């Protein structure tokens, strides 16, 4: 090599053409390898699932004919079911009368003996009773069983026959007091007042006067289909001084 001379660059025979050829070859190898790997993976998944799959149970069904059933069991040969039976019941000992000799009876007894009952004479017939009718010595009066409920249905309401105004209390009159008292009265089947209940009162000083007056009221009884009925009736009493309304 002479001094001052430039030697051109020499290639070694390897360039873009060779790289393109090598790249295409290895690209084809990679595609084939990836395809085989995918198929092997999918095949392994389905193969493992197929090998581990359990077989469904098989149910055997046997079809019987009517002739294979045989005759039905007899009803007369079957034993009756056992029923538990409790022990013998004890007879009650409370409330059973026990005969006692007359000598042992207490002298303070209030129930007449058979001898005393037989010694009593029959009621004497009155004059003019030749038809055989017995003489009634005293009429019996049957009262109501008790006060009626708060609401009793009726077809005809009770009306006032006798009204009694309450007496103004002297203390309230001197003190110049006024007030209202509302009561409810139990009207029986005869229209009479059986009971008085104070519902509302402005002053207790008027309660007794209102109650005394309400007990003297008389009504026509309330009527239902079968006859008179007992009901509750409300009555207002207003105590006002002269000249005040």
Protein Blocks (a to p, Z undefined) as FASTA:
>chain_A
ZZhiacddddehiafklmmmmmmmmmmmmmmmmmmmmmmmmmmmmmmmmmmpccdddddd
ddddfklnopaddfklpccddddddddddddfehpacdddfklpcfkbcbdcfklmmmpc
cddddehilnopacdfbdcddddfbdcdfbdcdfbdcddfbdcdddddfklmmnopacdd
dddddddfkopafbdcdfbdfbfklmmmmmmmmmmpccdddddfklccdddddddddddd
ehiZZ
